[in-house]
Amino acid sequence: MLTFEKYVRPGSTRQAYELLQENRQATVIGGMMWLRLADRTSPLGIDLSGCGLDKIEETDDAWRIGAMVTLGQLENHERFAASTCGVFTEAVRDVVGTQFRNLATVGGSLYARMGFSDIVTALLALDTEVELEGAGTMPIIPFVERGARNDVLTHIVVRKHRYQAAFESVRNAATDFSALNAAAACWQGSWHVTVGARPKKATLVTGGERIPLRAEFSPEELSAVCELAESLDFGDDLRGTAAWRRAVAPALVRRAVERAAEKPQAEKEA
């Protein structure tokens, strides 16, 4: 059972950050859906529920999502879904159940960077940045790769584009964790493809500084990306073996890209 020697509920992210700097062993509390399962004692619990991070804001060129926004809030936000081809809704619809998604937070899911996370896989394929109290704003790729241990995640920013996007996963049961997942999103003329639940954390296969896949790809170019997915570093866990994941990943990537390519482009102004 997780216990706290002291509990505080700061009124701002700056106060939360300062408390974290004073006690590096403190635990930042979000939705508490996974964290509560830990078996340890923390000297300080910093509750972010009083920091005003539960809003979804739309600007001319982006969506700014507070870290305390629940998966359910974002899943059911029609304008956000329309502007991202529903990829986030596809990614979370099998996450445990409705009650769970109405409590688990987007920020907690992203900050933990857990290998089985469907949320990280989906957001990594979009044009996403994270805002941190302390480190400032950074692209999602280095955040997922390295994390930000002593900063407070405050917002996730998803830039608007005319996306085509889709999410695919394989599960042993309908509400189980993904045994393997993949997301594909086309924006700014190229495809960004991610693979997660390897069971290591999600990684970008194509897009960004990786090998490019043009918006109007040839069958050979798509096959080359599928081969890249097969060459990723996979591991074993109770949901699947590395060999199984290596065999399935190319087909899952192909399915995500082809299904996304069949969708009409999202309107930049949803």
VONUZA-928965 format. One record per residue (C-alpha): residue number from 1; residue in one letter; y, z, x. Coordinates in nm, 3 decimals. Last residue first. Layout:
! VONUZA-928965
<r sese="NUM" votor="a" py="Y" pz="Z" px="X"/>
...
This chain:
! VONUZA-928965
<r sese="270" votor="a" py="2.135" pz="-3.611" px="-1.237"/>
<r sese="269" votor="e" py="2.415" pz="-3.755" px="-1.023"/>
<r sese="268" votor="k" py="2.216" pz="-3.903" px="-0.736"/>
<r sese="267" votor="e" py="1.999" pz="-4.071" px="-0.997"/>
<r sese="266" votor="a" py="1.634" pz="-4.044" px="-0.906"/>
<r sese="265" votor="q" py="1.463" pz="-4.362" px="-0.797"/>
<r sese="264" votor="p" py="1.195" pz="-4.485" px="-1.035"/>
<r sese="263" votor="k" py="0.845" pz="-4.360" px="-0.953"/>
<r sese="262" votor="e" py="0.578" pz="-4.592" px="-0.815"/>
<r sese="261" votor="a" py="0.675" pz="-4.513" px="-0.455"/>
<r sese="260" votor="a" py="0.613" pz="-4.144" px="-0.522"/>
<r sese="259" votor="r" py="0.257" pz="-4.218" px="-0.636"/>
<r sese="258" votor="e" py="0.193" pz="-4.433" px="-0.329"/>
<r sese="257" votor="v" py="0.336" pz="-4.177" px="-0.088"/>
<r sese="256" votor="a" py="0.150" pz="-3.879" px="-0.237"/>
<r sese="255" votor="r" py="-0.181" pz="-4.067" px="-0.268"/>
<r sese="254" votor="r" py="-0.163" pz="-4.196" px="0.089"/>
<r sese="253" votor="v" py="-0.093" pz="-3.846" px="0.217"/>
<r sese="252" votor="l" py="-0.387" pz="-3.704" px="0.023"/>
<r sese="251" votor="a" py="-0.620" pz="-3.981" px="0.147"/>
<r sese="250" votor="p" py="-0.517" pz="-3.924" px="0.509"/>
<r sese="249" votor="a" py="-0.552" pz="-3.543" px="0.477"/>
<r sese="248" votor="v" py="-0.908" pz="-3.541" px="0.333"/>
<r sese="247" votor="a" py="-1.111" pz="-3.607" px="0.650"/>
<r sese="246" votor="r" py="-0.902" pz="-3.381" px="0.872"/>
<r sese="245" votor="r" py="-0.911" pz="-3.109" px="0.606"/>
<r sese="244" votor="w" py="-1.292" pz="-3.129" px="0.588"/>
<r sese="243" votor="a" py="-1.326" pz="-3.113" px="0.967"/>
<r sese="242" votor="a" py="-1.090" pz="-2.816" px="0.988"/>
<r sese="241" votor="t" py="-1.303" pz="-2.633" px="0.736"/>
<r sese="240" votor="g" py="-1.208" pz="-2.531" px="0.386"/>
<r sese="239" votor="r" py="-1.098" pz="-2.258" px="0.149"/>
<r sese="238" votor="l" py="-1.236" pz="-1.959" px="0.345"/>
<r sese="237" votor="d" py="-1.047" pz="-2.066" px="0.656"/>
<r sese="236" votor="d" py="-1.085" pz="-2.328" px="0.927"/>
<r sese="235" votor="g" py="-0.812" pz="-2.506" px="1.122"/>
<r sese="234" votor="f" py="-0.626" pz="-2.834" px="1.143"/>
<r sese="233" votor="d" py="-0.400" pz="-2.969" px="1.419"/>
<r sese="232" votor="l" py="-0.278" pz="-3.308" px="1.301"/>
<r sese="231" votor="s" py="-0.457" pz="-3.630" px="1.400"/>
<r sese="230" votor="e" py="-0.563" pz="-3.721" px="1.045"/>
<r sese="229" votor="a" py="-0.201" pz="-3.712" px="0.932"/>
<r sese="228" votor="l" py="-0.116" pz="-3.961" px="1.207"/>
<r sese="227" votor="e" py="-0.391" pz="-4.191" px="1.079"/>
<r sese="226" votor="c" py="-0.232" pz="-4.174" px="0.733"/>
<r sese="225" votor="v" py="0.100" pz="-4.273" px="0.891"/>
<r sese="224" votor="a" py="-0.064" pz="-4.578" px="1.054"/>
<r sese="223" votor="s" py="-0.221" pz="-4.673" px="0.719"/>
<r sese="222" votor="l" py="0.124" pz="-4.668" px="0.560"/>
<r sese="221" votor="e" py="0.254" pz="-4.904" px="0.828"/>
<r sese="220" votor="e" py="-0.042" pz="-5.138" px="0.782"/>
<r sese="219" votor="p" py="0.004" pz="-5.152" px="0.406"/>
<r sese="218" votor="s" py="0.368" pz="-5.252" px="0.464"/>
<r sese="217" votor="f" py="0.655" pz="-5.015" px="0.401"/>
<r sese="216" votor="e" py="0.964" pz="-5.081" px="0.193"/>
<r sese="215" votor="a" py="1.127" pz="-4.740" px="0.243"/>
<r sese="214" votor="r" py="1.044" pz="-4.763" px="0.612"/>
<r sese="213" votor="l" py="0.810" pz="-4.511" px="0.771"/>
<r sese="212" votor="p" py="0.956" pz="-4.363" px="1.088"/>
<r sese="211" votor="i" py="0.764" pz="-4.184" px="1.366"/>
<r sese="210" votor="r" py="0.900" pz="-3.831" px="1.395"/>
<r sese="209" votor="e" py="1.265" pz="-3.744" px="1.469"/>
<r sese="208" votor="g" py="1.344" pz="-3.711" px="1.099"/>
<r sese="207" votor="g" py="1.070" pz="-3.880" px="0.902"/>
<r sese="206" votor="t" py="0.693" pz="-3.890" px="0.943"/>
<r sese="205" votor="v" py="0.430" pz="-3.618" px="0.977"/>
<r sese="204" votor="l" py="0.648" pz="-3.315" px="0.909"/>
<r sese="203" votor="t" py="0.465" pz="-2.983" px="0.928"/>
<r sese="202" votor="a" py="0.356" pz="-2.720" px="0.680"/>
<r sese="201" votor="k" py="0.233" pz="-2.385" px="0.803"/>
<r sese="200" votor="k" py="-0.122" pz="-2.347" px="0.932"/>
<r sese="199" votor="p" py="-0.417" pz="-2.376" px="0.693"/>
<r sese="198" votor="r" py="-0.379" pz="-2.688" px="0.723"/>
<r sese="197" votor="a" py="-0.211" pz="-2.557" px="0.407"/>
<r sese="196" votor="g" py="0.067" pz="-2.811" px="0.463"/>
<r sese="195" votor="v" py="0.127" pz="-3.182" px="0.522"/>
<r sese="194" votor="t" py="0.470" pz="-3.342" px="0.510"/>
<r sese="193" votor="v" py="0.593" pz="-3.698" px="0.463"/>
<r sese="192" votor="h" py="0.955" pz="-3.809" px="0.489"/>
<r sese="191" votor="w" py="0.987" pz="-4.174" px="0.395"/>
<r sese="190" votor="s" py="1.278" pz="-4.391" px="0.506"/>
<r sese="189" votor="g" py="1.588" pz="-4.567" px="0.374"/>
<r sese="188" votor="q" py="1.822" pz="-4.270" px="0.336"/>
<r sese="187" votor="w" py="1.568" pz="-4.093" px="0.114"/>
<r sese="186" votor="c" py="1.199" pz="-4.133" px="0.037"/>
<r sese="185" votor="a" py="1.002" pz="-3.816" px="-0.033"/>
<r sese="184" votor="a" py="0.635" pz="-3.745" px="0.028"/>
<r sese="183" votor="a" py="0.453" pz="-3.414" px="-0.012"/>
<r sese="182" votor="a" py="0.110" pz="-3.301" px="0.102"/>
<r sese="181" votor="n" py="-0.129" pz="-3.015" px="0.032"/>
<r sese="180" votor="l" py="-0.458" pz="-2.874" px="0.159"/>
<r sese="179" votor="a" py="-0.677" pz="-2.584" px="0.042"/>
<r sese="178" votor="s" py="-0.389" pz="-2.498" px="-0.187"/>
<r sese="177" votor="f" py="-0.394" pz="-2.141" px="-0.312"/>
<r sese="176" votor="d" py="-0.592" pz="-2.082" px="-0.630"/>
<r sese="175" votor="t" py="-0.451" pz="-2.138" px="-0.979"/>
<r sese="174" votor="a" py="-0.661" pz="-2.439" px="-1.079"/>
<r sese="173" votor="a" py="-0.962" pz="-2.360" px="-0.860"/>
<r sese="172" votor="n" py="-1.083" pz="-2.492" px="-0.523"/>
<r sese="171" votor="r" py="-0.747" pz="-2.655" px="-0.473"/>
<r sese="170" votor="v" py="-0.639" pz="-2.994" px="-0.338"/>
<r sese="169" votor="s" py="-0.269" pz="-3.076" px="-0.340"/>
<r sese="168" votor="e" py="-0.024" pz="-3.358" px="-0.407"/>
<r sese="167" votor="f" py="0.354" pz="-3.367" px="-0.431"/>
<r sese="166" votor="a" py="0.574" pz="-3.665" px="-0.518"/>
<r sese="165" votor="a" py="0.916" pz="-3.805" px="-0.432"/>
<r sese="164" votor="q" py="1.147" pz="-4.101" px="-0.480"/>
<r sese="163" votor="y" py="1.492" pz="-3.971" px="-0.409"/>
<r sese="162" votor="r" py="1.829" pz="-4.130" px="-0.481"/>
<r sese="161" votor="h" py="1.993" pz="-3.869" px="-0.264"/>
<r sese="160" votor="k" py="2.139" pz="-3.525" px="-0.320"/>
<r sese="159" votor="r" py="2.121" pz="-3.266" px="-0.044"/>
<r sese="158" votor="v" py="1.904" pz="-2.960" px="-0.104"/>
<r sese="157" votor="v" py="2.069" pz="-2.638" px="0.015"/>
<r sese="156" votor="i" py="1.860" pz="-2.319" px="0.030"/>
<r sese="155" votor="h" py="2.066" pz="-2.002" px="0.021"/>
<r sese="154" votor="t" py="2.087" pz="-1.644" px="0.155"/>
<r sese="153" votor="l" py="1.820" pz="-1.602" px="0.423"/>
<r sese="152" votor="v" py="1.903" pz="-1.283" px="0.611"/>
<r sese="151" votor="d" py="1.884" pz="-1.295" px="0.989"/>
<r sese="150" votor="n" py="1.669" pz="-1.092" px="1.227"/>
<r sese="149" votor="r" py="1.351" pz="-1.302" px="1.225"/>
<r sese="148" votor="a" py="1.491" pz="-1.651" px="1.195"/>
<r sese="147" votor="g" py="1.195" pz="-1.888" px="1.176"/>
<r sese="146" votor="r" py="1.074" pz="-2.114" px="1.459"/>
<r sese="145" votor="e" py="0.906" pz="-2.421" px="1.308"/>
<r sese="144" votor="v" py="1.015" pz="-2.367" px="0.948"/>
<r sese="143" votor="f" py="1.374" pz="-2.301" px="1.056"/>
<r sese="142" votor="p" py="1.367" pz="-2.591" px="1.301"/>
<r sese="141" votor="i" py="1.272" pz="-2.828" px="1.015"/>
<r sese="140" votor="i" py="1.492" pz="-2.675" px="0.742"/>
<r sese="139" votor="p" py="1.818" pz="-2.787" px="0.898"/>
<r sese="138" votor="m" py="2.051" pz="-2.502" px="1.000"/>
<r sese="137" votor="t" py="2.341" pz="-2.310" px="0.846"/>
<r sese="136" votor="g" py="2.465" pz="-1.977" px="0.984"/>
<r sese="135" votor="a" py="2.265" pz="-1.763" px="1.227"/>
<r sese="134" votor="g" py="2.388" pz="-1.429" px="1.093"/>
<r sese="133" votor="e" py="2.367" pz="-1.452" px="0.716"/>
<r sese="132" votor="l" py="2.145" pz="-1.755" px="0.692"/>
<r sese="131" votor="e" py="2.196" pz="-2.079" px="0.501"/>
<r sese="130" votor="v" py="1.900" pz="-2.317" px="0.494"/>
<r sese="129" votor="e" py="1.915" pz="-2.695" px="0.493"/>
<r sese="128" votor="t" py="1.711" pz="-2.951" px="0.301"/>
<r sese="127" votor="d" py="1.696" pz="-3.329" px="0.282"/>
<r sese="126" votor="l" py="1.358" pz="-3.329" px="0.105"/>
<r sese="125" votor="a" py="1.010" pz="-3.341" px="0.263"/>
<r sese="124" votor="l" py="1.040" pz="-2.986" px="0.399"/>
<r sese="123" votor="l" py="1.124" pz="-2.858" px="0.050"/>
<r sese="122" votor="a" py="0.788" pz="-2.973" px="-0.089"/>
<r sese="121" votor="t" py="0.571" pz="-2.838" px="0.195"/>
<r sese="120" votor="v" py="0.763" pz="-2.508" px="0.202"/>
<r sese="119" votor="i" py="0.712" pz="-2.456" px="-0.173"/>
<r sese="118" votor="d" py="0.338" pz="-2.531" px="-0.160"/>
<r sese="117" votor="s" py="0.291" pz="-2.234" px="0.073"/>
<r sese="116" votor="f" py="-0.061" pz="-2.191" px="0.215"/>
<r sese="115" votor="g" py="0.064" pz="-2.159" px="0.572"/>
<r sese="114" votor="m" py="0.317" pz="-1.890" px="0.493"/>
<r sese="113" votor="r" py="0.672" pz="-1.968" px="0.601"/>
<r sese="112" votor="a" py="0.776" pz="-1.612" px="0.499"/>
<r sese="111" votor="y" py="1.138" pz="-1.723" px="0.461"/>
<r sese="110" votor="l" py="1.046" pz="-2.011" px="0.230"/>
<r sese="109" votor="s" py="0.846" pz="-1.814" px="-0.026"/>
<r sese="108" votor="g" py="1.088" pz="-1.522" px="-0.016"/>
<r sese="107" votor="g" py="1.385" pz="-1.753" px="-0.064"/>
<r sese="106" votor="v" py="1.228" pz="-1.935" px="-0.359"/>
<r sese="105" votor="t" py="1.154" pz="-1.605" px="-0.530"/>
<r sese="104" votor="a" py="0.839" pz="-1.478" px="-0.701"/>
<r sese="103" votor="l" py="0.913" pz="-1.306" px="-1.034"/>
<r sese="102" votor="n" py="0.908" pz="-1.581" px="-1.300"/>
<r sese="101" votor="r" py="0.649" pz="-1.767" px="-1.094"/>
<r sese="100" votor="f" py="0.408" pz="-1.473" px="-1.129"/>
<r sese="99" votor="q" py="0.448" pz="-1.459" px="-1.505"/>
<r sese="98" votor="t" py="0.396" pz="-1.834" px="-1.534"/>
<r sese="97" votor="g" py="0.071" pz="-1.836" px="-1.336"/>
<r sese="96" votor="v" py="-0.088" pz="-1.846" px="-0.988"/>
<r sese="95" votor="v" py="0.106" pz="-2.136" px="-0.830"/>
<r sese="94" votor="d" py="-0.033" pz="-2.440" px="-1.015"/>
<r sese="93" votor="r" py="0.305" pz="-2.565" px="-1.144"/>
<r sese="92" votor="v" py="0.473" pz="-2.491" px="-0.812"/>
<r sese="91" votor="a" py="0.455" pz="-2.822" px="-0.623"/>
<r sese="90" votor="e" py="0.482" pz="-3.055" px="-0.922"/>
<r sese="89" votor="t" py="0.796" pz="-2.872" px="-1.037"/>
<r sese="88" votor="f" py="0.937" pz="-2.904" px="-0.686"/>
<r sese="87" votor="v" py="0.868" pz="-3.280" px="-0.680"/>
<r sese="86" votor="g" py="1.029" pz="-3.344" px="-1.017"/>
<r sese="85" votor="c" py="1.191" pz="-3.667" px="-0.900"/>
<r sese="84" votor="t" py="1.449" pz="-3.466" px="-0.702"/>
<r sese="83" votor="s" py="1.758" pz="-3.534" px="-0.917"/>
<r sese="82" votor="a" py="1.569" pz="-3.501" px="-1.245"/>
<r sese="81" votor="a" py="1.405" pz="-3.174" px="-1.140"/>
<r sese="80" votor="f" py="1.742" pz="-3.026" px="-1.042"/>
<r sese="79" votor="r" py="1.892" pz="-3.132" px="-1.375"/>
<r sese="78" votor="e" py="1.599" pz="-2.995" px="-1.577"/>
<r sese="77" votor="h" py="1.585" pz="-2.651" px="-1.415"/>
<r sese="76" votor="n" py="1.238" pz="-2.537" px="-1.525"/>
<r sese="75" votor="e" py="1.074" pz="-2.521" px="-1.181"/>
<r sese="74" votor="l" py="1.393" pz="-2.377" px="-1.032"/>
<r sese="73" votor="q" py="1.402" pz="-2.080" px="-1.266"/>
<r sese="72" votor="g" py="1.024" pz="-2.036" px="-1.254"/>
<r sese="71" votor="l" py="1.017" pz="-2.026" px="-0.874"/>
<r sese="70" votor="t" py="1.270" pz="-1.746" px="-0.895"/>
<r sese="69" votor="v" py="1.625" pz="-1.765" px="-0.760"/>
<r sese="68" votor="m" py="1.666" pz="-1.473" px="-0.519"/>
<r sese="67" votor="a" py="1.738" pz="-1.698" px="-0.218"/>
<r sese="66" votor="g" py="2.021" pz="-1.867" px="-0.404"/>
<r sese="65" votor="i" py="1.990" pz="-2.241" px="-0.451"/>
<r sese="64" votor="r" py="2.273" pz="-2.473" px="-0.356"/>
<r sese="63" votor="w" py="2.209" pz="-2.825" px="-0.490"/>
<r sese="62" votor="a" py="2.397" pz="-3.099" px="-0.311"/>
<r sese="61" votor="d" py="2.647" pz="-3.386" px="-0.305"/>
<r sese="60" votor="d" py="2.895" pz="-3.331" px="-0.588"/>
<r sese="59" votor="t" py="2.808" pz="-2.965" px="-0.620"/>
<r sese="58" votor="e" py="2.541" pz="-2.791" px="-0.828"/>
<r sese="57" votor="e" py="2.477" pz="-2.418" px="-0.811"/>
<r sese="56" votor="i" py="2.149" pz="-2.242" px="-0.889"/>
<r sese="55" votor="k" py="2.212" pz="-1.867" px="-0.909"/>
<r sese="54" votor="d" py="2.006" pz="-1.557" px="-0.822"/>
<r sese="53" votor="l" py="2.169" pz="-1.468" px="-0.489"/>
<r sese="52" votor="g" py="2.429" pz="-1.226" px="-0.626"/>
<r sese="51" votor="c" py="2.370" pz="-0.960" px="-0.359"/>
<r sese="50" votor="g" py="2.231" pz="-0.683" px="-0.582"/>
<r sese="49" votor="s" py="1.871" pz="-0.810" px="-0.583"/>
<r sese="48" votor="l" py="1.862" pz="-0.826" px="-0.201"/>
<r sese="47" votor="d" py="1.670" pz="-0.497" px="-0.158"/>
<r sese="46" votor="i" py="1.666" pz="-0.371" px="0.202"/>
<r sese="45" votor="g" py="1.361" pz="-0.146" px="0.255"/>
<r sese="44" votor="l" py="1.386" pz="0.085" px="0.554"/>
<r sese="43" votor="p" py="1.142" pz="0.268" px="0.782"/>
<r sese="42" votor="s" py="0.852" pz="0.046" px="0.672"/>
<r sese="41" votor="t" py="0.507" pz="0.195" px="0.611"/>
<r sese="40" votor="r" py="0.203" pz="-0.031" px="0.609"/>
<r sese="39" votor="d" py="-0.064" pz="-0.192" px="0.395"/>
<r sese="38" votor="a" py="0.093" pz="-0.514" px="0.272"/>
<r sese="37" votor="l" py="0.019" pz="-0.625" px="-0.085"/>
<r sese="36" votor="r" py="0.376" pz="-0.545" px="-0.193"/>
<r sese="35" votor="l" py="0.502" pz="-0.822" px="0.034"/>
<r sese="34" votor="w" py="0.324" pz="-1.093" px="-0.163"/>
<r sese="33" votor="m" py="0.498" pz="-1.058" px="-0.501"/>
<r sese="32" votor="m" py="0.789" pz="-0.844" px="-0.378"/>
<r sese="31" votor="g" py="1.053" pz="-1.077" px="-0.532"/>
<r sese="30" votor="g" py="1.291" pz="-1.028" px="-0.238"/>
<r sese="29" votor="i" py="1.287" pz="-0.722" px="-0.014"/>
<r sese="28" votor="v" py="1.403" pz="-0.735" px="0.348"/>
<r sese="27" votor="t" py="1.194" pz="-0.498" px="0.559"/>
<r sese="26" votor="a" py="1.354" pz="-0.286" px="0.830"/>
<r sese="25" votor="q" py="1.206" pz="-0.272" px="1.180"/>
<r sese="24" votor="r" py="1.522" pz="-0.422" px="1.332"/>
<r sese="23" votor="n" py="1.722" pz="-0.120" px="1.212"/>
<r sese="22" votor="e" py="2.094" pz="-0.144" px="1.277"/>
<r sese="21" votor="q" py="2.081" pz="-0.524" px="1.274"/>
<r sese="20" votor="l" py="1.903" pz="-0.518" px="0.937"/>
<r sese="19" votor="l" py="2.166" pz="-0.287" px="0.790"/>
<r sese="18" votor="e" py="2.437" pz="-0.523" px="0.912"/>
<r sese="17" votor="y" py="2.260" pz="-0.820" px="0.751"/>
<r sese="16" votor="a" py="2.226" pz="-0.643" px="0.416"/>
<r sese="15" votor="q" py="2.593" pz="-0.547" px="0.425"/>
<r sese="14" votor="r" py="2.685" pz="-0.909" px="0.497"/>
<r sese="13" votor="t" py="2.454" pz="-1.025" px="0.219"/>
<r sese="12" votor="s" py="2.652" pz="-0.822" px="-0.030"/>
<r sese="11" votor="g" py="2.608" pz="-0.529" px="-0.271"/>
<r sese="10" votor="p" py="2.343" pz="-0.349" px="-0.069"/>
<r sese="9" votor="r" py="2.035" pz="-0.200" px="-0.240"/>
<r sese="8" votor="v" py="1.889" pz="0.060" px="-0.003"/>
<r sese="7" votor="y" py="1.545" pz="0.221" px="0.025"/>
<r sese="6" votor="k" py="1.428" pz="0.473" px="0.286"/>
<r sese="5" votor="e" py="1.085" pz="0.575" px="0.418"/>
<r sese="4" votor="f" py="0.941" pz="0.269" px="0.248"/>
<r sese="3" votor="t" py="0.580" pz="0.222" px="0.137"/>
<r sese="2" votor="l" py="0.351" pz="-0.080" px="0.123"/>
<r sese="1" votor="m" py="0.000" pz="0.000" px="0.000"/>
